[in-house]
């Protein structure tokens, strides 16, 4: 059976037949969700087409 590390606590857990995958438990799954909701994690936004200061060209 394939084992993976829980991204929250690092414990080895079964991948197959695990309703909380990739987490080892509901507790770790909710802890990760809490970090997202509290903005402890973020994804950088890449801005395209920004103009340099003083540049008036379209």
VEXGUTI-827814 format. One line per field, with one value per atom (N, C-alpha, C, O, CB): atom name; x, y, z. Coordinates in Angstrom, 2 decimals. Glycine has a CB too. Layout:
BEGIN
atom <- c(CA; ...)
u <- c(X; ...)
v <- c(Y; ...)
w <- c(Z; ...)
END
This chain:
BEGIN
atom <- c(N; CA; C; O; CB; N; CA; C; O; CB; N; CA; C; O; CB; N; CA; C; O; CB; N; CA; C; O; CB; N; CA; C; O; CB; N; CA; C; O; CB; N; CA; C; O; CB; N; CA; C; O; CB; N; CA; C; O; CB; N; CA; C; O; CB; N; CA; C; O; CB; N; CA; C; O; CB; N; CA; C; O; CB; N; CA; C; O; CB; N; CA; C; O; CB; N; CA; C; O; CB; N; CA; C; O; CB; N; CA; C; O; CB; N; CA; C; O; CB; N; CA; C; O; CB; N; CA; C; O; CB; N; CA; C; O; CB; N; CA; C; O; CB; N; CA; C; O; CB; N; CA; C; O; CB; N; CA; C; O; CB; N; CA; C; O; CB; N; CA; C; O; CB; N; CA; C; O; CB; N; CA; C; O; CB; N; CA; C; O; CB; N; CA; C; O; CB; N; CA; C; O; CB; N; CA; C; O; CB; N; CA; C; O; CB; N; CA; C; O; CB; N; CA; C; O; CB; N; CA; C; O; CB; N; CA; C; O; CB; N; CA; C; O; CB; N; CA; C; O; CB; N; CA; C; O; CB; N; CA; C; O; CB; N; CA; C; O; CB; N; CA; C; O; CB; N; CA; C; O; CB; N; CA; C; O; CB; N; CA; C; O; CB; N; CA; C; O; CB; N; CA; C; O; CB; N; CA; C; O; CB; N; CA; C; O; CB; N; CA; C; O; CB; N; CA; C; O; CB; N; CA; C; O; CB; N; CA; C; O; CB; N; CA; C; O; CB)
u <- c(0.85; 0.00; 0.89; 1.88; -0.97; 0.54; 1.32; 1.16; 0.05; 0.88; 2.29; 2.29; 2.82; 3.72; 3.17; 2.26; 2.70; 2.82; 2.21; 1.72; 3.62; 3.75; 2.61; 2.29; 5.13; 2.02; 0.98; 1.63; 2.63; 0.29; 1.07; 1.67; 1.59; 2.29; 1.00; 0.76; 0.63; 1.57; 2.31; -0.80; 1.56; 2.36; 3.54; 4.42; 1.48; 3.58; 4.69; 4.56; 5.45; 5.93; 3.49; 3.27; 2.99; 2.28; 2.09; 3.55; 3.26; 1.83; 1.39; 4.25; 1.12; -0.28; -0.58; 0.10; -1.22; -1.59; -2.00; -2.63; -3.41; -2.97; -2.29; -2.90; -4.26; -5.25; -1.99; -4.30; -5.54; -6.51; -6.11; -5.24; -7.78; -8.85; -8.71; -9.15; -8.89; -8.12; -7.97; -8.87; -8.55; -6.46; -9.97; -10.89; -10.32; -10.90; -12.15; -9.20; -8.62; -7.38; -6.72; -8.27; -7.04; -5.79; -5.70; -6.71; -5.66; -4.56; -3.25; -2.93; -1.80; -2.20; -3.88; -3.66; -3.89; -4.54; -4.58; -3.35; -3.47; -4.80; -5.26; -2.31; -5.41; -6.63; -7.45; -6.99; -6.30; -8.68; -9.54; -8.92; -9.03; -10.96; -8.28; -7.65; -6.60; -6.58; -7.01; -5.73; -4.69; -5.31; -4.84; -3.68; -6.35; -7.03; -7.63; -7.50; -8.15; -8.27; -8.87; -7.82; -8.02; -9.82; -6.69; -5.61; -5.06; -4.76; -4.49; -4.92; -4.43; -5.45; -5.07; -4.16; -6.72; -7.77; -7.75; -7.90; -9.15; -7.55; -7.49; -6.35; -6.50; -7.33; -5.21; -4.08; -4.41; -4.04; -2.84; -5.12; -5.53; -6.51; -6.38; -6.18; -7.48; -8.50; -7.92; -8.43; -9.60; -6.87; -6.21; -5.11; -4.35; -5.62; -5.04; -4.08; -2.62; -1.76; -4.35; -2.36; -0.99; -0.28; 0.95; -0.95; -1.05; -0.54; -1.00; -2.04; -1.03; -0.24; -0.69; -0.06; 0.96; -0.35; -0.66; -0.15; 0.17; -0.69; -1.17; 1.41; 1.79; 1.09; 0.97; 3.31; 0.64; 0.01; 1.05; 1.72; -1.19; 1.18; 2.13; 1.39; 0.37; 2.76; 1.90; 1.25; 1.96; 3.17; 1.26; 1.19; 1.73; 1.40; 0.35; 1.18; 2.29; 2.01; 2.09; 1.52; 0.69; 2.77; 2.88; 3.81; 4.82; 3.39; 3.46; 4.26; 5.21; 4.87; 3.36; 6.40; 7.35; 6.91; 6.21; 8.80; 7.32; 6.94; 7.39; 8.54; 7.53; 6.50; 6.83; 6.58; 6.60; 8.27; 6.36; 6.11; 4.64; 3.76; 6.49; 4.35; 2.98; 2.51; 1.38; 2.84; 3.36; 2.95; 1.97; 2.05; 4.18; 1.04; 0.01; 0.54; -0.22; -1.06)
v <- c(-1.18; 0.00; 1.24; 1.31; 0.00; 2.22; 3.45; 4.31; 4.53; 4.23; 4.79; 5.67; 7.04; 7.13; 5.07; 8.09; 9.46; 10.18; 9.78; 10.22; 11.24; 12.05; 13.06; 13.70; 12.78; 13.19; 14.19; 15.57; 15.84; 14.02; 16.46; 17.78; 18.66; 19.67; 18.48; 18.29; 19.09; 18.63; 19.44; 19.05; 17.33; 16.85; 15.98; 15.73; 16.08; 15.51; 14.70; 13.22; 12.45; 15.20; 12.79; 11.38; 10.60; 11.08; 11.22; 9.38; 8.53; 8.03; 7.59; 7.35; 8.10; 7.68; 6.97; 7.19; 8.89; 6.12; 5.42; 6.39; 7.26; 4.27; 6.22; 7.05; 6.49; 7.22; 7.13; 5.17; 4.52; 4.38; 4.14; 3.14; 4.52; 4.38; 5.33; 5.02; 2.96; 6.49; 7.50; 8.69; 9.43; 7.95; 8.88; 9.96; 11.36; 12.35; 9.80; 11.47; 12.77; 13.07; 14.09; 12.84; 12.19; 12.36; 13.72; 14.23; 11.29; 14.31; 13.77; 13.86; 13.55; 14.50; 14.27; 14.40; 13.07; 12.18; 15.48; 12.93; 11.67; 11.58; 10.48; 11.51; 12.72; 12.71; 13.97; 14.91; 12.61; 13.94; 15.12; 16.31; 17.45; 14.82; 16.04; 17.09; 17.84; 19.07; 16.49; 17.10; 17.74; 18.48; 19.55; 16.70; 17.91; 18.55; 19.89; 20.89; 17.62; 19.92; 21.15; 22.16; 23.36; 20.84; 21.67; 22.56; 23.29; 24.48; 21.78; 22.57; 23.17; 24.20; 25.29; 22.08; 23.85; 24.78; 26.04; 27.15; 24.11; 25.89; 27.03; 27.97; 29.19; 26.56; 27.41; 28.25; 29.06; 30.23; 27.39; 28.45; 29.20; 30.31; 31.44; 28.25; 29.99; 30.97; 32.13; 33.25; 30.30; 31.86; 32.91; 33.62; 34.42; 32.32; 33.30; 33.91; 33.69; 34.53; 35.39; 32.53; 32.16; 31.64; 31.67; 31.10; 31.18; 30.77; 31.80; 32.44; 29.32; 31.97; 32.85; 32.41; 31.72; 34.33; 32.81; 32.55; 33.89; 34.77; 31.73; 34.05; 35.32; 35.49; 34.55; 35.40; 36.69; 37.02; 37.63; 38.60; 37.99; 37.04; 37.56; 38.57; 38.24; 36.41; 39.79; 40.85; 41.00; 41.20; 42.19; 40.90; 41.03; 42.40; 42.97; 39.92; 42.91; 44.15; 45.40; 46.42; 44.07; 45.37; 46.58; 47.55; 47.14; 46.27; 48.81; 49.83; 50.47; 50.66; 50.91; 50.78; 51.46; 52.90; 53.46; 51.39; 53.48; 54.85; 55.79; 55.73; 55.27; 56.66; 57.65; 57.15; 57.94; 58.07; 55.86; 55.30; 55.51; 55.01; 53.79; 56.23; 56.54; 55.70; 55.88; 58.02; 54.81; 54.00; 52.93; 52.43; 53.36; 52.58; 51.57; 50.20; 49.28; 51.53)
w <- c(0.00; 0.00; 0.00; 0.73; 1.23; -0.82; -0.95; 0.30; 0.79; -2.20; 0.81; 1.99; 1.57; 0.73; 3.16; 2.15; 1.89; 3.23; 4.22; 0.94; 3.24; 4.46; 4.50; 3.50; 4.51; 5.65; 5.86; 5.73; 6.39; 7.28; 4.88; 4.71; 5.96; 6.05; 3.57; 6.91; 8.12; 9.23; 9.79; 8.61; 9.55; 10.68; 10.29; 11.11; 11.62; 9.03; 8.56; 8.84; 8.48; 9.16; 9.47; 9.77; 8.49; 7.61; 10.77; 8.38; 7.23; 7.33; 8.39; 7.14; 6.20; 6.19; 4.88; 3.87; 6.38; 4.88; 3.66; 2.69; 3.07; 3.99; 1.41; 0.37; -0.01; -0.12; -0.88; -0.20; -0.63; 0.53; 1.67; -1.25; 0.22; 1.21; 2.38; 3.49; 1.73; 2.16; 3.20; 2.84; 1.91; 3.36; 3.54; 3.20; 3.43; 2.97; 3.99; 4.12; 4.44; 3.61; 3.82; 5.92; 2.66; 1.92; 1.28; 0.81; 0.87; 1.23; 1.57; 3.06; 3.47; 0.79; 3.87; 5.31; 6.01; 5.47; 5.91; 7.22; 7.95; 8.71; 9.03; 8.91; 8.99; 9.79; 9.51; 8.86; 11.30; 10.01; 9.88; 10.63; 10.18; 10.42; 11.75; 12.54; 11.72; 11.71; 13.81; 11.02; 10.21; 9.02; 8.63; 9.71; 8.45; 7.32; 7.76; 7.05; 6.76; 8.91; 9.42; 9.87; 9.75; 10.57; 10.39; 10.80; 9.58; 9.64; 11.52; 8.46; 7.22; 6.70; 6.29; 6.15; 6.71; 6.28; 7.13; 6.61; 6.35; 8.43; 9.33; 8.96; 9.02; 10.77; 8.57; 8.16; 6.92; 6.82; 7.90; 5.97; 4.77; 5.15; 4.68; 3.72; 6.00; 6.38; 7.19; 7.13; 7.16; 7.95; 8.73; 7.95; 8.49; 9.99; 6.65; 5.73; 6.14; 5.90; 5.62; 6.77; 7.08; 5.83; 5.75; 8.20; 4.87; 3.56; 2.55; 2.74; 3.17; 1.50; 0.43; -0.88; -0.89; 0.73; -1.96; -3.30; -3.91; -3.97; -4.17; -4.37; -4.98; -6.31; -7.10; -5.16; -6.56; -7.82; -8.74; -8.38; -7.62; -9.92; -10.89; -11.76; -12.36; -11.75; -11.83; -12.57; -13.91; -13.97; -11.78; -14.97; -16.32; -16.88; -16.57; -17.24; -17.70; -18.42; -17.57; -17.96; -19.02; -16.44; -15.64; -16.35; -16.93; -14.20; -16.31; -16.97; -15.97; -14.80; -17.62; -16.46; -15.57; -15.39; -16.23; -16.15; -14.29; -13.95; -15.05; -15.49; -12.60; -15.50; -16.52; -17.95; -18.88; -16.38; -18.12; -19.44; -19.79; -19.08; -19.50; -20.85; -21.21; -22.41; -22.87; -21.52; -22.92; -24.07; -23.63; -22.51; -24.75; -24.52; -24.16; -23.99; -23.69; -25.18)
END
